[in-house]
Amino acid sequence: MTTDDKTTCPNGKPPETWTISQIADQLDISTRTIRFYEEKGLIQPKRTSGNQRVYTPRNKARLKLILRGKRFGFSLEEIAEMIGMANADPDERLQIEKSLKFGDAKLRELRDRKKELELLEQDILATRQKLVHRITQLDQQTQETPSVK
């Protein structure tokens, strides 16, 4: 049965599968993006006898991890290392260790960028202060110099 998250099956449980359009709507991404992740080997949906993609809760969970990784600034290659390829059954400990390694590297990168931005802010503020001071000097000179007609 394919339906959306808000619907329940006759047995009262959430649905087991979704179409590409349904999963795209639920995750607010395009169907092309989902196909791209499939091409990259990050997800592997099942197929109906008519070759229609069918997404399972595992596919949905992987898509959420991919999207979170992208939001955190990780490349698809890094995400693939952290969550494993769709056709592999990765070791959980190894996944966690890789995630920690990439997360620590990303934190270092963010801290370095933050320092760079703080220095840039200081430079801009110092330049602004000099410019405001100079414009004040120019205004004073204009007021002190009588105009010649």
ROFI-559311 format. One record per atom (N, C-alpha, C, O): chain; x, y, z. Coordinates in steps of 0.001 Angstrom, whole numbers, plus 500000, padded with zeros to 6 digits. Example, Ala and Ser with C-alpha at 12.3 -4.5 7.8 and 13.67 -1.06 7.14 Angstrom:
2
+------+--------+--------+--------+
| paba |   east |  north |     up |
+------+--------+--------+--------+
|    A | 513190 | 494310 | 507800 |
|    A | 512300 | 495500 | 507800 |
|    A | 513200 | 496700 | 507800 |
|    A | 514236 | 496681 | 508465 |
|    A | 512850 | 497750 | 507080 |
|    A | 513670 | 498940 | 507140 |
|    A | 512900 | 500030 | 507870 |
|    A | 513409 | 501138 | 508039 |
+------+--------+--------+--------+
This chain:
149
+------+--------+--------+--------+
| paba |   east |  north |     up |
+------+--------+--------+--------+
|    A | 500843 | 498821 | 500000 |
|    A | 500000 | 500000 | 500000 |
|    A | 500878 | 501229 | 500000 |
|    A | 501853 | 501292 | 500749 |
|    A | 500553 | 502203 | 499178 |
|    A | 501296 | 503460 | 499167 |
|    A | 500366 | 504589 | 499546 |
|    A | 499251 | 504703 | 499037 |
|    A | 500846 | 505416 | 500448 |
|    A | 500056 | 506546 | 500930 |
|    A | 500987 | 507521 | 501605 |
|    A | 502204 | 507357 | 501516 |
|    A | 500469 | 508529 | 502276 |
|    A | 501359 | 509470 | 502965 |
|    A | 501437 | 509169 | 504451 |
|    A | 500728 | 508297 | 504954 |
|    A | 502293 | 509885 | 505144 |
|    A | 502538 | 509653 | 506573 |
|    A | 501297 | 509797 | 507424 |
|    A | 501171 | 509113 | 508440 |
|    A | 500378 | 510663 | 507043 |
|    A | 499243 | 510976 | 507899 |
|    A | 498160 | 509901 | 507834 |
|    A | 497231 | 509906 | 508641 |
|    A | 498277 | 508990 | 506888 |
|    A | 497265 | 507961 | 506703 |
|    A | 497708 | 506676 | 507385 |
|    A | 498902 | 506397 | 507491 |
|    A | 496755 | 505912 | 507837 |
|    A | 497082 | 504614 | 508407 |
|    A | 496488 | 503530 | 507524 |
|    A | 495517 | 503757 | 506803 |
|    A | 497072 | 502378 | 507592 |
|    A | 496571 | 501228 | 506864 |
|    A | 495366 | 500676 | 507622 |
|    A | 495110 | 501079 | 508757 |
|    A | 494628 | 499757 | 507002 |
|    A | 493466 | 499179 | 507689 |
|    A | 493804 | 498574 | 509051 |
|    A | 492951 | 498547 | 509938 |
|    A | 495033 | 498089 | 509230 |
|    A | 495418 | 497515 | 510519 |
|    A | 495791 | 498569 | 511549 |
|    A | 496188 | 498229 | 512663 |
|    A | 495667 | 499872 | 511186 |
|    A | 495949 | 500959 | 512119 |
|    A | 497409 | 501370 | 512168 |
|    A | 497756 | 502321 | 512869 |
|    A | 498274 | 500670 | 511435 |
|    A | 499700 | 500995 | 511413 |
|    A | 499989 | 501963 | 510270 |
|    A | 499209 | 502059 | 509322 |
|    A | 501106 | 502679 | 510358 |
|    A | 501469 | 503566 | 509257 |
|    A | 501759 | 502739 | 507999 |
|    A | 502045 | 501545 | 508098 |
|    A | 501689 | 503355 | 506837 |
|    A | 501947 | 502626 | 505600 |
|    A | 503389 | 502145 | 505520 |
|    A | 504281 | 502709 | 506155 |
|    A | 503602 | 501113 | 504746 |
|    A | 504927 | 500515 | 504626 |
|    A | 505732 | 501115 | 503471 |
|    A | 506962 | 501103 | 503517 |
|    A | 505071 | 501637 | 502442 |
|    A | 505793 | 502154 | 501288 |
|    A | 505131 | 503414 | 500741 |
|    A | 503974 | 503720 | 501031 |
|    A | 505926 | 504141 | 499926 |
|    A | 505423 | 505362 | 499293 |
|    A | 505940 | 505421 | 497856 |
|    A | 506937 | 504780 | 497522 |
|    A | 505262 | 506187 | 497014 |
|    A | 505740 | 506442 | 495661 |
|    A | 506799 | 507536 | 495717 |
|    A | 506983 | 508176 | 496752 |
|    A | 507486 | 507747 | 494616 |
|    A | 508512 | 508793 | 494572 |
|    A | 507892 | 510173 | 494795 |
|    A | 508488 | 511022 | 495458 |
|    A | 506703 | 510398 | 494246 |
|    A | 506040 | 511690 | 494437 |
|    A | 505656 | 511905 | 495897 |
|    A | 505810 | 513004 | 496431 |
|    A | 505160 | 510861 | 496535 |
|    A | 504756 | 510978 | 497944 |
|    A | 505960 | 511257 | 498836 |
|    A | 505903 | 512121 | 499710 |
|    A | 507055 | 510520 | 498614 |
|    A | 508234 | 510711 | 499465 |
|    A | 508850 | 512090 | 499200 |
|    A | 509348 | 512737 | 500121 |
|    A | 508815 | 512536 | 497945 |
|    A | 509333 | 513870 | 497607 |
|    A | 508512 | 514953 | 498315 |
|    A | 509073 | 515900 | 498865 |
|    A | 507185 | 514809 | 498298 |
|    A | 506320 | 515783 | 498979 |
|    A | 506578 | 515789 | 500479 |
|    A | 506656 | 516850 | 501098 |
|    A | 506710 | 514612 | 501056 |
|    A | 506929 | 514520 | 502506 |
|    A | 508239 | 515176 | 502928 |
|    A | 508312 | 515798 | 503988 |
|    A | 509278 | 515038 | 502098 |
|    A | 510597 | 515552 | 502461 |
|    A | 510889 | 516908 | 501823 |
|    A | 511966 | 517473 | 502016 |
|    A | 509934 | 517419 | 501071 |
|    A | 510054 | 518729 | 500423 |
|    A | 511294 | 518803 | 499529 |
|    A | 512064 | 519761 | 499590 |
|    A | 511468 | 517773 | 498701 |
|    A | 512542 | 517750 | 497710 |
|    A | 511937 | 517325 | 496379 |
|    A | 510791 | 516879 | 496321 |
|    A | 512703 | 517464 | 495327 |
|    A | 512185 | 517096 | 494007 |
|    A | 512387 | 515605 | 493743 |
|    A | 513252 | 514960 | 494335 |
|    A | 511579 | 515089 | 492854 |
|    A | 511739 | 513685 | 492461 |
|    A | 513085 | 513507 | 491763 |
|    A | 513698 | 512444 | 491866 |
|    A | 513550 | 514536 | 491055 |
|    A | 514856 | 514466 | 490375 |
|    A | 515977 | 514299 | 491396 |
|    A | 516928 | 513553 | 491163 |
|    A | 515867 | 514989 | 492518 |
|    A | 516878 | 514861 | 493576 |
|    A | 516915 | 513425 | 494094 |
|    A | 517989 | 512861 | 494305 |
|    A | 515753 | 512849 | 494295 |
|    A | 515689 | 511472 | 494782 |
|    A | 516325 | 510520 | 493755 |
|    A | 517087 | 509625 | 494120 |
|    A | 516009 | 510722 | 492485 |
|    A | 516609 | 509879 | 491435 |
|    A | 518127 | 510047 | 491400 |
|    A | 518860 | 509081 | 491184 |
|    A | 518595 | 511278 | 491614 |
|    A | 520035 | 511547 | 491645 |
|    A | 520700 | 510757 | 492776 |
|    A | 521745 | 510139 | 492573 |
|    A | 520097 | 510779 | 493954 |
|    A | 520655 | 510016 | 495081 |
|    A | 520644 | 508520 | 494781 |
|    A | 521539 | 507789 | 495207 |
|    A | 519643 | 508075 | 494058 |
|    A | 519595 | 506669 | 493649 |
|    A | 520737 | 506376 | 492677 |
|    A | 521410 | 505353 | 492806 |
|    A | 520960 | 507262 | 491707 |
|    A | 522051 | 507083 | 490741 |
|    A | 523403 | 507004 | 491442 |
|    A | 524291 | 506263 | 491018 |
|    A | 523549 | 507774 | 492516 |
|    A | 524798 | 507797 | 493282 |
|    A | 524938 | 506585 | 494214 |
|    A | 525980 | 506409 | 494845 |
|    A | 523898 | 505753 | 494300 |
|    A | 523964 | 504562 | 495138 |
|    A | 523645 | 504802 | 496600 |
|    A | 523883 | 503931 | 497437 |
|    A | 523104 | 505980 | 496923 |
|    A | 522814 | 506299 | 498323 |
|    A | 521496 | 505699 | 498798 |
|    A | 521336 | 505418 | 499985 |
|    A | 520563 | 505502 | 497890 |
|    A | 519299 | 504830 | 498214 |
|    A | 519026 | 503808 | 497122 |
|    A | 519516 | 503925 | 495998 |
|    A | 518245 | 502819 | 497473 |
|    A | 517920 | 501758 | 496527 |
|    A | 516459 | 501363 | 496729 |
|    A | 516162 | 500433 | 497480 |
|    A | 515544 | 502073 | 496056 |
|    A | 514132 | 501747 | 496231 |
|    A | 513791 | 500409 | 495597 |
|    A | 514479 | 499925 | 494698 |
|    A | 512729 | 499840 | 496084 |
|    A | 512222 | 498618 | 495464 |
|    A | 511485 | 499030 | 494202 |
|    A | 511227 | 500215 | 493991 |
|    A | 511147 | 498071 | 493371 |
|    A | 510417 | 498343 | 492132 |
|    A | 509201 | 497430 | 492054 |
|    A | 509240 | 496271 | 492467 |
|    A | 508116 | 497988 | 491508 |
|    A | 506920 | 497180 | 491274 |
|    A | 507133 | 496384 | 489991 |
|    A | 508124 | 496581 | 489287 |
|    A | 506211 | 495495 | 489693 |
|    A | 506311 | 494722 | 488454 |
|    A | 506260 | 495653 | 487238 |
|    A | 506768 | 495305 | 486172 |
|    A | 505655 | 496827 | 487392 |
|    A | 505612 | 497836 | 486338 |
|    A | 506815 | 498762 | 486351 |
|    A | 506822 | 499767 | 485640 |
|    A | 507843 | 498446 | 487151 |
|    A | 509095 | 499195 | 487276 |
|    A | 508932 | 500550 | 487956 |
|    A | 509784 | 501424 | 487796 |
|    A | 507846 | 500740 | 488717 |
|    A | 507662 | 501981 | 489475 |
|    A | 508450 | 501888 | 490778 |
|    A | 508456 | 500851 | 491441 |
|    A | 509113 | 502984 | 491134 |
|    A | 509885 | 503010 | 492385 |
|    A | 508927 | 502953 | 493575 |
|    A | 507868 | 503581 | 493578 |
|    A | 509335 | 502176 | 494589 |
|    A | 508563 | 502060 | 495829 |
|    A | 509548 | 502288 | 496972 |
|    A | 510557 | 501592 | 497084 |
|    A | 509244 | 503272 | 497818 |
|    A | 510149 | 503655 | 498898 |
|    A | 509673 | 503121 | 500236 |
|    A | 508505 | 503255 | 500600 |
|    A | 510595 | 502516 | 500953 |
|    A | 510325 | 501903 | 502247 |
|    A | 510701 | 502875 | 503365 |
|    A | 511340 | 503897 | 503115 |
|    A | 510305 | 502556 | 504593 |
|    A | 510749 | 503394 | 505719 |
|    A | 512280 | 503524 | 505797 |
|    A | 512792 | 504575 | 506185 |
|    A | 513003 | 502467 | 505433 |
|    A | 514478 | 502528 | 505420 |
|    A | 514949 | 503555 | 504395 |
|    A | 515847 | 504346 | 504683 |
|    A | 514350 | 503554 | 503191 |
|    A | 514688 | 504549 | 502169 |
|    A | 514422 | 505955 | 502686 |
|    A | 515234 | 506861 | 502499 |
|    A | 513280 | 506125 | 503336 |
|    A | 512914 | 507442 | 503864 |
|    A | 513912 | 507898 | 504927 |
|    A | 514319 | 509059 | 504944 |
|    A | 514303 | 506987 | 505808 |
|    A | 515272 | 507313 | 506854 |
|    A | 516615 | 507701 | 506228 |
|    A | 517256 | 508651 | 506677 |
|    A | 517039 | 506974 | 505203 |
|    A | 518307 | 507291 | 504526 |
|    A | 518225 | 508654 | 503847 |
|    A | 519175 | 509435 | 503903 |
|    A | 517098 | 508942 | 503209 |
|    A | 516926 | 510251 | 502579 |
|    A | 517018 | 511367 | 503619 |
|    A | 517632 | 512405 | 503370 |
|    A | 516407 | 511150 | 504779 |
|    A | 516487 | 512156 | 505842 |
|    A | 517935 | 512358 | 506291 |
|    A | 518350 | 513489 | 506544 |
|    A | 518705 | 511276 | 506391 |
|    A | 520120 | 511385 | 506773 |
|    A | 520915 | 512131 | 505704 |
|    A | 521775 | 512951 | 506023 |
|    A | 520628 | 511845 | 504441 |
|    A | 521306 | 512533 | 503343 |
|    A | 521011 | 514030 | 503403 |
|    A | 521915 | 514857 | 503284 |
|    A | 519742 | 514364 | 503589 |
|    A | 519351 | 515778 | 503638 |
|    A | 519969 | 516484 | 504844 |
|    A | 520384 | 517639 | 504743 |
|    A | 520030 | 515804 | 505964 |
|    A | 520664 | 516393 | 507146 |
|    A | 522153 | 516610 | 506880 |
|    A | 522705 | 517655 | 507225 |
|    A | 522790 | 515628 | 506273 |
|    A | 524201 | 515761 | 505939 |
|    A | 524459 | 516923 | 505001 |
|    A | 525428 | 517660 | 505181 |
|    A | 523605 | 517098 | 503999 |
|    A | 523735 | 518224 | 503077 |
|    A | 523537 | 519544 | 503819 |
|    A | 524265 | 520508 | 503581 |
|    A | 522555 | 519587 | 504716 |
|    A | 522294 | 520802 | 505493 |
|    A | 523506 | 521154 | 506372 |
|    A | 523789 | 522330 | 506598 |
|    A | 524211 | 520142 | 506861 |
|    A | 525398 | 520364 | 507688 |
|    A | 526629 | 520694 | 506845 |
|    A | 527692 | 520997 | 507388 |
|    A | 526485 | 520636 | 505514 |
|    A | 527590 | 521014 | 504639 |
|    A | 528489 | 519880 | 504204 |
|    A | 529574 | 520128 | 503680 |
|    A | 528070 | 518644 | 504407 |
|    A | 528879 | 517514 | 503979 |
|    A | 528671 | 517242 | 502501 |
|    A | 527587 | 517479 | 501969 |
|    A | 529705 | 516744 | 501836 |
|    A | 529591 | 516345 | 500432 |
|    A | 528867 | 515006 | 500353 |
|    A | 528752 | 514297 | 501352 |
|    A | 528382 | 514666 | 499171 |
|    A | 527721 | 513365 | 499010 |
|    A | 528690 | 512215 | 499276 |
|    A | 528287 | 511170 | 499787 |
|    A | 529957 | 512401 | 498934 |
|    A | 530952 | 511366 | 499201 |
|    A | 531109 | 511145 | 500708 |
|    A | 531187 | 510009 | 501176 |
|    A | 531154 | 512253 | 501458 |
|    A | 531261 | 512135 | 502919 |
|    A | 530007 | 511481 | 503491 |
|    A | 530090 | 510628 | 504375 |
|    A | 528857 | 511883 | 502987 |
|    A | 527600 | 511293 | 503465 |
|    A | 527583 | 509795 | 503174 |
|    A | 527178 | 508997 | 504020 |
|    A | 528022 | 509420 | 501982 |
|    A | 528062 | 507998 | 501617 |
|    A | 528953 | 507213 | 502579 |
|    A | 528626 | 506091 | 502964 |
|    A | 530078 | 507812 | 502962 |
|    A | 530959 | 507120 | 503914 |
|    A | 530311 | 506994 | 505281 |
|    A | 530475 | 505983 | 505964 |
|    A | 529573 | 508024 | 505679 |
|    A | 528952 | 508003 | 507010 |
|    A | 527778 | 507031 | 507088 |
|    A | 527638 | 506300 | 508068 |
|    A | 526936 | 507022 | 506059 |
|    A | 525737 | 506174 | 506129 |
|    A | 525884 | 504872 | 505367 |
|    A | 525041 | 503984 | 505492 |
|    A | 526940 | 504744 | 504580 |
|    A | 527145 | 503544 | 503787 |
|    A | 526330 | 503602 | 502503 |
|    A | 525394 | 504391 | 502372 |
|    A | 526700 | 502774 | 501590 |
|    A | 525966 | 502703 | 500327 |
|    A | 524690 | 501907 | 500556 |
|    A | 524618 | 501089 | 501473 |
|    A | 523696 | 502145 | 499729 |
|    A | 522375 | 501550 | 499918 |
|    A | 522394 | 500031 | 499808 |
|    A | 521601 | 499351 | 500459 |
|    A | 523292 | 499499 | 498990 |
|    A | 523302 | 498053 | 498790 |
|    A | 524201 | 497323 | 499783 |
|    A | 524354 | 496105 | 499699 |
|    A | 524789 | 498051 | 500714 |
|    A | 525664 | 497450 | 501718 |
|    A | 524987 | 497484 | 503079 |
|    A | 524117 | 498317 | 503334 |
|    A | 525396 | 496575 | 503945 |
|    A | 524890 | 496562 | 505311 |
|    A | 526054 | 496953 | 506220 |
|    A | 526758 | 496083 | 506734 |
|    A | 526261 | 498262 | 506420 |
|    A | 527455 | 498725 | 507130 |
|    A | 527422 | 498389 | 508621 |
|    A | 526368 | 498201 | 509229 |
|    A | 528614 | 498325 | 509166 |
|    A | 528796 | 498103 | 510587 |
|    A | 528433 | 499388 | 511328 |
|    A | 528951 | 500458 | 511009 |
|    A | 527545 | 499284 | 512314 |
|    A | 527056 | 500475 | 513019 |
|    A | 528182 | 501232 | 513704 |
|    A | 528221 | 502461 | 513646 |
|    A | 529103 | 500520 | 514355 |
|    A | 530207 | 501180 | 515042 |
|    A | 531071 | 501956 | 514052 |
|    A | 531475 | 503086 | 514323 |
|    A | 531348 | 501343 | 512913 |
|    A | 532155 | 501994 | 511896 |
|    A | 531449 | 503250 | 511370 |
|    A | 532090 | 504278 | 511150 |
|    A | 530137 | 503163 | 511172 |
|    A | 529361 | 504331 | 510738 |
|    A | 529468 | 505463 | 511753 |
|    A | 529662 | 506621 | 511384 |
|    A | 529342 | 505126 | 513021 |
|    A | 529410 | 506131 | 514083 |
|    A | 530800 | 506763 | 514116 |
|    A | 530929 | 507982 | 514229 |
|    A | 531842 | 505930 | 514016 |
|    A | 533209 | 506456 | 514034 |
|    A | 533453 | 507397 | 512853 |
|    A | 534068 | 508451 | 513018 |
|    A | 532976 | 507024 | 511667 |
|    A | 533137 | 507890 | 510493 |
|    A | 532349 | 509183 | 510672 |
|    A | 532833 | 510262 | 510328 |
|    A | 531146 | 509075 | 511205 |
|    A | 530330 | 510269 | 511434 |
|    A | 531018 | 511210 | 512417 |
|    A | 531025 | 512425 | 512217 |
|    A | 531594 | 510651 | 513476 |
|    A | 532319 | 511481 | 514440 |
|    A | 533528 | 512149 | 513797 |
|    A | 533789 | 513327 | 514040 |
|    A | 534266 | 511401 | 512977 |
|    A | 535443 | 511941 | 512300 |
|    A | 535046 | 513106 | 511394 |
|    A | 535661 | 514171 | 511443 |
|    A | 534025 | 512903 | 510572 |
|    A | 533591 | 513969 | 509674 |
|    A | 532984 | 515132 | 510454 |
|    A | 533190 | 516291 | 510093 |
|    A | 532249 | 514839 | 511504 |
|    A | 531653 | 515886 | 512329 |
|    A | 532707 | 516740 | 513005 |
|    A | 532588 | 517964 | 513047 |
|    A | 533740 | 516097 | 513536 |
|    A | 534834 | 516841 | 514175 |
|    A | 535553 | 517727 | 513167 |
|    A | 535894 | 518870 | 513472 |
|    A | 535782 | 517202 | 511970 |
|    A | 536438 | 517993 | 510927 |
|    A | 535564 | 519193 | 510540 |
|    A | 536076 | 520294 | 510341 |
|    A | 534266 | 518984 | 510436 |
|    A | 533345 | 520068 | 510075 |
|    A | 533326 | 521128 | 511171 |
|    A | 533285 | 522322 | 510873 |
|    A | 533355 | 520707 | 512440 |
|    A | 533398 | 521664 | 513553 |
|    A | 534669 | 522514 | 513501 |
|    A | 534621 | 523726 | 513713 |
|    A | 535810 | 521868 | 513215 |
|    A | 537066 | 522622 | 513101 |
|    A | 536966 | 523636 | 511967 |
|    A | 537385 | 524785 | 512108 |
|    A | 536406 | 523197 | 510839 |
|    A | 536241 | 524087 | 509694 |
|    A | 535342 | 525271 | 510044 |
|    A | 535645 | 526410 | 509689 |
|    A | 534244 | 525002 | 510737 |
|    A | 533323 | 526081 | 511129 |
|    A | 533981 | 527050 | 512103 |
|    A | 533798 | 528262 | 511997 |
|    A | 534740 | 526521 | 513041 |
|    A | 535424 | 527392 | 514005 |
|    A | 536458 | 528269 | 513309 |
|    A | 536607 | 529446 | 513638 |
|    A | 537174 | 527688 | 512341 |
|    A | 538142 | 528481 | 511583 |
|    A | 537434 | 529577 | 510796 |
|    A | 537883 | 530723 | 510784 |
|    A | 536333 | 529229 | 510142 |
|    A | 535570 | 530229 | 509385 |
|    A | 535035 | 531317 | 510296 |
|    A | 535032 | 532495 | 509939 |
|    A | 534578 | 530912 | 511487 |
|    A | 534051 | 531881 | 512448 |
|    A | 535145 | 532880 | 512834 |
|    A | 534888 | 534082 | 512905 |
|    A | 536366 | 532389 | 513084 |
|    A | 537479 | 533282 | 513419 |
|    A | 537766 | 534230 | 512257 |
|    A | 537987 | 535423 | 512461 |
|    A | 537763 | 533690 | 511036 |
|    A | 538008 | 534524 | 509858 |
|    A | 536934 | 535606 | 509727 |
|    A | 537241 | 536757 | 509415 |
|    A | 535689 | 535236 | 509963 |
|    A | 534597 | 536206 | 509874 |
|    A | 534705 | 537272 | 510958 |
|    A | 534414 | 538442 | 510711 |
|    A | 535120 | 536874 | 512149 |
|    A | 535298 | 537854 | 513228 |
|    A | 536406 | 538847 | 512876 |
|    A | 536276 | 540044 | 513136 |
|    A | 537510 | 538344 | 512278 |
|    A | 538587 | 539243 | 511851 |
|    A | 538117 | 540168 | 510737 |
|    A | 538441 | 541355 | 510734 |
|    A | 537359 | 539631 | 509798 |
|    A | 536809 | 540442 | 508716 |
|    A | 535889 | 541523 | 509269 |
|    A | 535929 | 542668 | 508821 |
|    A | 535059 | 541157 | 510246 |
|    A | 534164 | 542142 | 510875 |
|    A | 534973 | 543257 | 511532 |
|    A | 534638 | 544433 | 511392 |
|    A | 536029 | 542894 | 512242 |
|    A | 536881 | 543907 | 512883 |
|    A | 537509 | 544832 | 511848 |
|    A | 537566 | 546045 | 512050 |
|    A | 537984 | 544262 | 510735 |
|    A | 538580 | 545079 | 509671 |
|    A | 537558 | 546036 | 509076 |
|    A | 537852 | 547210 | 508853 |
|    A | 536366 | 545535 | 508822 |
|    A | 535323 | 546381 | 508238 |
|    A | 534937 | 547501 | 509202 |
|    A | 534761 | 548647 | 508789 |
|    A | 534806 | 547169 | 510481 |
|    A | 534462 | 548192 | 511474 |
|    A | 535555 | 549248 | 511594 |
|    A | 535261 | 550437 | 511724 |
|    A | 536812 | 548819 | 511552 |
|    A | 537926 | 549775 | 511637 |
|    A | 537941 | 550682 | 510412 |
|    A | 538136 | 551892 | 510530 |
|    A | 537734 | 550092 | 509237 |
|    A | 537682 | 550896 | 508009 |
|    A | 536505 | 551850 | 508047 |
|    A | 536631 | 553007 | 507643 |
|    A | 535372 | 551386 | 508522 |
|    A | 534188 | 552237 | 508637 |
|    A | 534467 | 553436 | 509543 |
|    A | 534107 | 554571 | 509234 |
|    A | 535119 | 553148 | 510668 |
|    A | 535440 | 554219 | 511629 |
|    A | 536348 | 555257 | 510972 |
|    A | 536146 | 556457 | 511163 |
|    A | 537344 | 554816 | 510202 |
|    A | 538236 | 555748 | 509507 |
|    A | 537466 | 556576 | 508485 |
|    A | 537694 | 557779 | 508352 |
|    A | 536556 | 555929 | 507765 |
|    A | 535777 | 556643 | 506746 |
|    A | 534838 | 557674 | 507372 |
|    A | 534692 | 558782 | 506857 |
|    A | 534207 | 557306 | 508481 |
|    A | 533324 | 558251 | 509174 |
|    A | 534154 | 559435 | 509687 |
|    A | 533726 | 560586 | 509591 |
|    A | 535317 | 559152 | 510221 |
|    A | 536199 | 560227 | 510706 |
|    A | 536606 | 561143 | 509546 |
|    A | 536600 | 562367 | 509682 |
|    A | 536959 | 560540 | 508409 |
|    A | 537375 | 561341 | 507255 |
|    A | 536230 | 562197 | 506725 |
|    A | 536446 | 563354 | 506366 |
|    A | 535036 | 561661 | 506669 |
|    A | 533896 | 562457 | 506180 |
|    A | 533605 | 563608 | 507135 |
|    A | 533193 | 564685 | 506702 |
|    A | 533813 | 563390 | 508415 |
|    A | 533641 | 564464 | 509403 |
|    A | 534674 | 565562 | 509151 |
|    A | 534347 | 566748 | 509192 |
|    A | 535929 | 565163 | 508888 |
|    A | 536972 | 566144 | 508570 |
|    A | 536604 | 566943 | 507324 |
|    A | 536763 | 568163 | 507303 |
|    A | 536116 | 566271 | 506291 |
|    A | 535735 | 566945 | 505046 |
|    A | 534598 | 567928 | 505287 |
|    A | 534594 | 569028 | 504734 |
|    A | 533632 | 567531 | 506112 |
|    A | 532512 | 568428 | 506432 |
|    A | 533018 | 569671 | 507169 |
|    A | 532552 | 570780 | 506907 |
|    A | 533970 | 569489 | 508088 |
|    A | 534521 | 570618 | 508839 |
|    A | 535290 | 571558 | 507917 |
|    A | 535203 | 572778 | 508057 |
|    A | 536037 | 570995 | 506982 |
|    A | 536793 | 571823 | 506038 |
|    A | 535854 | 572643 | 505164 |
|    A | 536127 | 573805 | 504863 |
|    A | 534759 | 572038 | 504765 |
|    A | 533777 | 572728 | 503914 |
|    A | 533157 | 573892 | 504681 |
|    A | 532921 | 574958 | 504112 |
|    A | 532895 | 573690 | 505969 |
|    A | 532292 | 574749 | 506767 |
|    A | 533291 | 575870 | 507055 |
|    A | 532892 | 577028 | 507172 |
|    A | 534581 | 575546 | 507173 |
|    A | 535600 | 576536 | 507493 |
|    A | 536017 | 577355 | 506274 |
|    A | 536419 | 578509 | 506416 |
|    A | 535928 | 576790 | 505117 |
|    A | 536353 | 577475 | 503902 |
|    A | 535198 | 578275 | 503323 |
|    A | 534154 | 577723 | 502976 |
|    A | 535404 | 579608 | 503223 |
|    A | 534324 | 580413 | 502629 |
|    A | 534245 | 580137 | 501137 |
|    A | 535252 | 579901 | 500470 |
|    A | 533065 | 580174 | 500655 |
|    A | 532862 | 579915 | 499240 |
|    A | 533192 | 581176 | 498455 |
|    A | 532838 | 582281 | 498865 |
|    A | 533860 | 581010 | 497346 |
|    A | 534241 | 582125 | 496485 |
|    A | 533282 | 582168 | 495318 |
|    A | 533028 | 581161 | 494657 |
|    A | 532736 | 583400 | 495069 |
|    A | 531784 | 583534 | 493962 |
|    A | 532280 | 584465 | 492926 |
|    A | 531600 | 584692 | 491925 |
+------+--------+--------+--------+
